[in-house]
Amino acid sequence: MKLAKGFSQTIPSILVFIFYGTSLIFLTLALRRIHMSLAYAIWAGIGTALIALISYLYFNEPMSTIKLISLALIALGVIGLSYGDA
């Protein structure tokens, strides 16, 4: 989305819609096998972690200790939701 620059760049803007559409398709497919709360938590958690990693590696944004701890807490939350049904 950052590369789309407010949807003024054609190729990045098209890719935003393609990637969002693809992620929603896979979320919908996941809902066939796992509970909605877990599927959405995984979808949001992976998305958050990937964006944080991409922003650090590609856009040279800082990765502080608090960001790493926060990402770990997101992962722990997803794990907690997956074992909450047991």
N, C-alpha and C positions, 0 to 999 in steps of 0.2 A: 504494500500500500504506500509505503514511503517513496518508492521509486515511481509510482503512478503520479505523484505530485498533484494531488487533488483531481485525479482522473484527466489530467491534461496531456499525459503521455499515453499513446494508443496501446502499444504492446504490453507494458506493465499493467494498464487498466484492464485489458482483456484477460491477462493472466490472473489477476485478482479474482475475477468472476469464475474462471475455470477452476482455480484451486479451492475457492469457497464451495463451489458446487460439488467438486469431487469429495471434499471432506464431509459434506452433508450426506452424500450418497453412502459413503462408508459408515457414517454414524447410523444411518437408517438400516443398513445391513447388519451392523452390530446389535441393533435393538432386537433382532430376531433371536439372538442367543443369550444376551445378558440383560440385566435389569437397566432401566432407563437411568437411574441415579449413577450407577457405575459407568455406563457407557458415556454419559455426558461428562462425568468427572475425568475419565481417561481422555476424552476428546479435548476438553478444556485444558487439562494438565499438560498433555503432550504439546498442544498448541502454544501454551505459555512458555514451556521449557524451550521449545524450538525457536520461538521468537526471541527469547532472551539470549540463546546461543548465537543465533544469526546476527542479532544486534551487536553482540560483543565481537564476533569474528569479522563480520562484513562492514558494519557501520562504525566500528571502533568505539562503541559506547562502553563506559566503565562497568566492570563486574565487581561489585563490592562484596564483602563478607555477608552483609545483610541480604543482598540479592541471592547469594548462594544458599543461605539458611532458609530464605523464603521459598525457593524452588524445592528444597528438601522437604519443607513442610507440606507443600502441595503434593509431592510424591507420597509422603506419609498419609495424607488425607485420602488419596486414591487407594492406597493399600488398606487403610482402615475401612473404607467403604466395601472393598472386595471381601474382606473377612468379616464384615458386620452381619452377613447373612448366615454365617456358620453357627 
